[in-house]
Amino acid sequence: MTVLILTSEEDVTADMVVAKLHETGVPVMRLDPADLPGKAVVSADYAHGDFEGHLSVNGHVLSMGGLRSVWVRRPGEPAAHAPHPSAWLTAETRQALFGMLYSAAARWMNHPLNADRARLKPWQLRAAHLSGFAVPPTVITTSPRLARRFADEHGNVVVKSASGPPPGDPAPALPTTLVGPDTDFSGVAAGPALLQRYVPKRADIRLTCVGTRLFAARKAAEPGQVDGRYGDTEHAWEVVPVPERVGRSVYEYVVLAGLAYGAFDFAEDEEGVWWFLECNQSGQFGFVELETGQPISQAVAQWLSQHKADRRVPQSQR
C-alpha cells in the first residue's frame, strides 16, 4: 500500500517525512499536480458498477486499490506546467485527478473539501470560539464606521490579512501591524479589513497537531513585538507542555474542522494565557522539529502509514 504526497518538487518539510517513510519500507509516490498532464499520467475507469484508477509518475504506476493515504502538502495548481496552460485545462485536470482520488478508499491529511473551509479565517475564528479557545475580539469589515468603533472600544488593535500575502514574485511581506487609536480607517471601504484586539505577548506558541498527537513549542518574544514571523528575537524554539484546557480545545477544533493535521499559532500573554491566532491546515513544522528535536515528521509518517479506509463523507460536511 502506497502513500501519495501531493506537493511541489522543492519541499524540505515533505522530504523529512519521505525519509521517515523510506526507513520503515512504506512505498511513496510524490506528485506535483502542476506536472499533470506531462510528467504524470492519470486514468480512471468507471464501468460495470466498479471503479479502477491509475496514476503514473516517472514510469511508476500506482493503482487506486493500492492507495493507502494522501498527504496534501503544498501542491501546485493542476496543469500549471503544461506547455499551453489555461484556466480550462486546470479545471479539467483538477476534475480528473481529484475526482479519481476522492473515489478511492484512502485516508487524507487533509481532505481538500475540509481544508478549503479550514483556510477561511472568519470560519476559523468561529470554530475556535466553539472549541473553547481564548480568542481576541475581532472584526472583519468594509465599514470605516464599524472599524472606528472597534478601535475606540479596544484601544490598540492590530490589522492583519485574512488570506495571507497577495500573489507576487517575490511575495511582499505582509506582517500583522499595530495601529493606534488615531488611525484613519477610511481605506477600509476599499476592501475587507481584519482588525483584532492587540494581545501584549511574552511568547509565540506553535502547536502542531498530528492525528491525536500534540507537539508544542515556545519562543520568547521581544517587548512590544507584534508579528513573530518577522524579525529575529535571538530566542530559540523550546519544547513546552500543552495546558490541558488548550489540548481539549485543539481536539474539539480538529474534529469540528475534519482535519488530521493542523499547525496552531498562539500568543502567550503575561498571565500565561494562550490566545488563539490561527490554524494553518498545511503549516510548516520542519523549523520547529530542527530546533526542538520533536519527532513531528515521524508522527506524520506514522499517521500516513496506517490504513483505515473510509468512504464516508468528510467530517466537515456533516
C-alpha positions as CSV (number, residue, x, y, z in Angstrom):
1,M,0.0,0.0,0.0
2,T,1.4,3.3,-1.1
3,V,1.4,6.8,0.4
4,L,0.8,9.6,-2.2
5,I,2.2,13.0,-1.4
6,L,0.9,16.0,-3.3
7,T,3.5,18.8,-3.1
8,S,5.9,20.8,-5.1
9,E,9.3,19.5,-6.1
10,E,11.2,21.7,-3.6
11,D,9.6,21.0,-0.3
12,V,12.0,20.3,2.5
13,T,9.3,19.5,5.0
14,A,7.9,16.8,2.7
15,D,11.5,15.5,2.3
16,M,11.7,14.9,6.0
17,V,8.5,12.7,6.0
18,V,9.6,10.9,2.9
19,A,12.8,9.9,4.6
20,K,10.9,8.5,7.6
21,L,8.6,6.5,5.3
22,H,11.6,5.1,3.5
23,E,13.1,4.0,6.8
24,T,10.0,1.9,7.5
25,G,9.8,0.5,4.0
26,V,6.5,2.2,3.1
27,P,6.1,2.9,-0.6
28,V,5.8,6.5,-1.5
29,M,4.7,8.3,-4.7
30,R,5.3,12.1,-4.9
31,L,3.4,14.2,-7.4
32,D,3.0,17.9,-8.0
33,P,-0.4,18.4,-9.7
34,A,1.3,21.1,-11.7
35,D,3.1,18.4,-13.7
36,L,-0.2,16.8,-14.8
37,P,-0.5,16.3,-17.7
38,G,3.1,15.8,-18.8
39,K,5.4,14.2,-16.3
40,A,2.4,12.3,-14.9
41,V,-0.5,10.3,-16.4
42,V,-3.9,9.8,-14.9
43,S,-6.6,7.2,-15.9
44,A,-9.9,6.3,-14.2
45,D,-12.3,3.7,-15.5
46,Y,-15.9,3.6,-14.2
47,A,-17.7,0.6,-15.7
48,H,-19.8,-2.4,-14.7
49,G,-20.6,-0.8,-11.4
50,D,-17.0,-0.7,-10.3
51,F,-14.1,1.7,-10.4
52,E,-10.4,1.4,-11.3
53,G,-7.9,4.2,-11.3
54,H,-4.2,4.5,-12.0
55,L,-1.7,7.2,-11.6
56,S,1.7,7.1,-13.3
57,V,4.6,9.3,-12.3
58,N,8.0,8.9,-14.0
59,G,7.1,5.4,-15.1
60,H,6.0,4.3,-11.7
61,V,2.3,3.2,-11.6
62,L,0.0,3.5,-8.6
63,S,-3.3,1.7,-8.6
64,M,-6.1,3.3,-6.6
65,G,-6.7,-0.1,-5.0
66,G,-3.2,0.2,-3.6
67,L,-3.5,3.7,-2.3
68,R,-3.0,3.9,1.5
69,S,-3.2,7.6,2.2
70,V,-2.9,11.0,0.6
71,W,-0.9,13.9,2.1
72,V,-1.9,17.2,0.6
73,R,1.2,19.3,1.5
74,R,2.0,22.2,-0.9
75,P,0.7,21.2,-4.3
76,G,0.9,23.4,-7.3
77,E,-2.1,24.4,-9.5
78,P,-3.1,21.5,-11.7
79,A,-1.7,21.8,-15.2
80,A,0.4,24.9,-14.3
81,H,3.5,23.4,-16.0
82,A,1.6,22.3,-19.2
83,P,3.0,23.6,-22.5
84,H,-0.2,25.6,-23.0
85,P,-1.7,26.2,-19.6
86,S,-5.2,27.7,-19.3
87,A,-8.0,28.1,-16.8
88,W,-10.0,25.4,-18.7
89,L,-7.1,22.9,-18.6
90,T,-6.6,23.5,-14.9
91,A,-10.2,22.8,-14.2
92,E,-10.3,19.7,-16.4
93,T,-7.1,18.4,-14.8
94,R,-8.4,19.0,-11.3
95,Q,-11.6,17.1,-12.1
96,A,-9.6,14.1,-13.4
97,L,-7.1,13.9,-10.6
98,F,-9.1,14.7,-7.5
99,G,-12.3,13.1,-8.8
100,M,-10.3,9.9,-9.1
101,L,-8.6,10.3,-5.7
102,Y,-11.9,11.0,-4.0
103,S,-13.2,7.7,-5.5
104,A,-10.5,5.7,-3.8
105,A,-10.7,4.3,-0.2
106,A,-7.9,6.3,1.3
107,R,-7.4,8.5,4.3
108,W,-6.4,12.1,3.8
109,M,-4.2,14.6,5.5
110,N,-6.1,16.8,4.9
111,H,-9.1,16.2,2.8
112,P,-9.3,19.1,0.3
113,L,-13.0,19.7,1.0
114,N,-12.3,20.2,4.7
115,A,-9.1,22.1,4.0
116,D,-10.8,24.6,1.8
117,R,-13.2,25.7,4.6
118,A,-10.5,25.5,7.2
119,R,-8.4,28.1,5.3
120,L,-11.1,30.7,5.8
121,K,-10.0,32.9,8.7
122,P,-13.6,34.0,9.6
123,W,-14.6,30.4,9.8
124,Q,-11.5,29.6,11.9
125,L,-12.5,32.3,14.4
126,R,-16.0,30.9,14.8
127,A,-14.6,27.3,15.1
128,A,-12.1,28.5,17.7
129,H,-14.9,30.0,19.8
130,L,-16.9,26.8,19.6
131,S,-13.9,24.8,20.6
132,G,-13.3,26.8,23.8
133,F,-10.1,28.7,22.9
134,A,-9.4,32.2,24.2
135,V,-9.9,34.3,21.1
136,P,-9.1,38.1,20.9
137,P,-12.1,40.2,20.0
138,T,-12.0,40.5,16.2
139,V,-14.0,42.3,13.4
140,I,-13.8,41.9,9.7
141,T,-15.5,44.7,7.9
142,T,-15.7,47.1,4.9
143,S,-17.3,49.8,7.1
144,P,-15.0,52.6,8.3
145,R,-17.5,53.5,10.9
146,L,-17.5,50.0,12.4
147,A,-13.7,49.8,12.3
148,R,-13.5,53.2,14.1
149,R,-16.0,52.0,16.8
150,F,-14.0,48.7,17.2
151,A,-10.7,50.7,17.7
152,D,-12.4,53.1,20.2
153,E,-13.7,50.1,22.2
154,H,-10.5,48.1,22.4
155,G,-7.7,50.8,22.2
156,N,-4.7,49.4,20.4
157,V,-5.6,47.0,17.7
158,V,-3.8,45.0,15.0
159,V,-4.7,44.8,11.3
160,K,-3.8,41.6,9.5
161,S,-4.5,39.8,6.3
162,A,-7.2,37.2,6.3
163,S,-6.0,35.3,3.3
164,G,-2.2,35.8,3.6
165,P,0.2,37.7,1.3
166,P,-1.1,38.5,-2.2
167,P,0.4,36.6,-5.1
168,G,3.6,38.1,-6.4
169,D,7.2,37.3,-7.3
170,P,8.8,38.0,-4.8
171,A,5.8,37.8,-2.4
172,P,5.6,41.0,-0.4
173,A,6.0,40.9,3.3
174,L,2.6,41.5,5.0
175,P,3.2,41.5,8.7
176,T,0.5,41.9,11.3
177,T,0.6,45.7,12.1
178,L,-0.3,47.5,15.3
179,V,-2.4,50.6,14.8
180,G,-3.2,53.3,17.3
181,P,-6.5,55.0,18.3
182,D,-5.9,57.9,15.9
183,T,-5.7,55.7,12.8
184,D,-7.7,56.8,9.7
185,F,-10.0,53.8,8.8
186,S,-11.5,55.4,5.7
187,G,-9.5,53.0,3.5
188,V,-11.4,50.0,4.9
189,A,-14.2,50.8,2.4
190,A,-11.9,49.7,-0.4
191,G,-11.6,46.1,0.8
192,P,-12.3,43.9,3.9
193,A,-10.1,44.6,6.8
194,L,-9.5,42.2,9.7
195,L,-8.9,44.1,13.0
196,Q,-8.1,42.3,16.3
197,R,-7.5,43.5,19.8
198,Y,-3.8,43.6,20.4
199,V,-2.5,41.0,22.8
200,P,0.7,42.1,24.5
201,K,2.6,38.8,24.4
202,R,5.6,37.4,26.1
203,A,6.0,34.4,23.7
204,D,4.8,32.9,20.5
205,I,3.4,29.3,20.7
206,R,3.4,26.9,17.7
207,L,1.3,23.8,18.4
208,T,1.4,21.1,15.8
209,C,-1.4,18.5,15.9
210,V,-0.9,15.2,14.0
211,G,-3.9,12.9,14.4
212,T,-4.2,12.8,18.2
213,R,-0.6,13.8,19.0
214,L,0.3,17.3,20.1
215,F,3.7,19.0,19.8
216,A,4.0,22.4,21.3
217,A,7.0,24.8,21.1
218,R,7.5,28.2,22.7
219,K,9.6,31.2,21.5
220,A,10.1,34.1,23.8
221,A,9.1,37.5,22.3
222,E,10.8,40.8,22.5
223,P,8.9,43.6,24.3
224,G,6.3,45.1,22.0
225,Q,6.8,42.5,19.3
226,V,3.6,42.1,17.2
227,D,4.3,39.6,14.4
228,G,6.6,36.7,15.4
229,R,7.1,35.7,11.8
230,Y,9.2,38.8,11.1
231,G,12.4,40.0,12.9
232,D,15.0,38.0,14.9
233,T,14.2,37.8,18.6
234,E,17.5,35.9,19.3
235,H,15.4,33.4,21.1
236,A,15.1,29.7,20.1
237,W,12.1,27.5,20.0
238,E,11.8,25.3,23.1
239,V,9.5,22.4,23.9
240,V,6.7,23.3,26.2
241,P,3.9,21.2,27.7
242,V,0.3,21.7,26.4
243,P,-2.1,23.0,29.0
244,E,-5.0,20.6,29.5
245,R,-7.6,23.1,28.6
246,V,-5.8,24.0,25.4
247,G,-5.4,20.4,24.5
248,R,-9.1,19.7,24.8
249,S,-9.8,22.7,22.6
250,V,-7.4,21.5,19.9
251,Y,-9.1,18.1,19.8
252,E,-12.5,19.8,19.6
253,Y,-11.3,22.1,16.8
254,V,-9.8,19.4,14.5
255,V,-12.9,17.2,14.9
256,L,-15.1,20.2,14.0
257,A,-12.9,21.0,11.1
258,G,-12.4,17.4,9.9
259,L,-8.6,17.8,10.0
260,A,-5.9,15.2,10.5
261,Y,-3.2,17.9,10.7
262,G,-3.1,21.4,12.0
263,A,-0.5,24.0,12.9
264,F,-1.9,26.3,15.6
265,D,-0.4,29.7,16.4
266,F,-1.0,31.3,19.8
267,A,0.1,34.4,21.6
268,E,1.0,33.8,25.2
269,D,0.3,36.8,27.4
270,E,1.9,37.9,30.7
271,E,-0.6,35.8,32.7
272,G,0.3,32.6,30.6
273,V,-3.0,32.6,28.6
274,W,-2.6,31.1,25.1
275,W,-4.7,33.3,22.8
276,F,-5.7,31.6,19.5
277,L,-4.5,33.4,16.4
278,E,-4.9,30.9,13.6
279,C,-4.7,27.3,12.5
280,N,-2.9,26.6,9.3
281,Q,-4.1,23.3,7.9
282,S,-0.8,22.8,5.9
283,G,1.6,24.7,8.1
284,Q,5.3,24.1,8.2
285,F,6.8,22.1,11.0
286,G,10.3,21.5,9.8
287,F,11.8,24.6,11.6
288,V,10.3,23.5,14.9
289,E,11.5,20.0,14.6
290,L,15.0,21.0,13.7
291,E,15.2,23.4,16.7
292,T,13.5,21.3,19.3
293,G,14.0,17.7,18.2
294,Q,10.3,17.0,18.4
295,P,9.5,13.9,16.2
296,I,6.8,15.6,14.1
297,S,7.9,14.2,10.8
298,Q,7.9,10.7,12.3
299,A,4.4,11.3,13.6
300,V,3.2,12.4,10.2
301,A,4.8,9.4,8.6
302,Q,3.2,7.0,11.1
303,W,-0.2,8.5,10.5
304,L,0.2,8.2,6.8
305,S,1.4,4.6,7.1
306,Q,-1.8,3.5,8.9
307,H,-4.5,2.1,6.6
308,K,-8.0,2.9,7.7
309,A,-10.1,3.1,4.5
310,D,-13.1,5.4,5.0
311,R,-15.6,6.2,2.2
312,R,-17.8,8.3,4.4
313,V,-18.4,11.9,3.8
314,P,-15.6,14.1,5.3
315,Q,-16.4,15.3,8.8
316,S,-16.8,19.0,8.0
317,Q,-19.7,18.0,5.6
318,R,-21.9,16.9,8.5
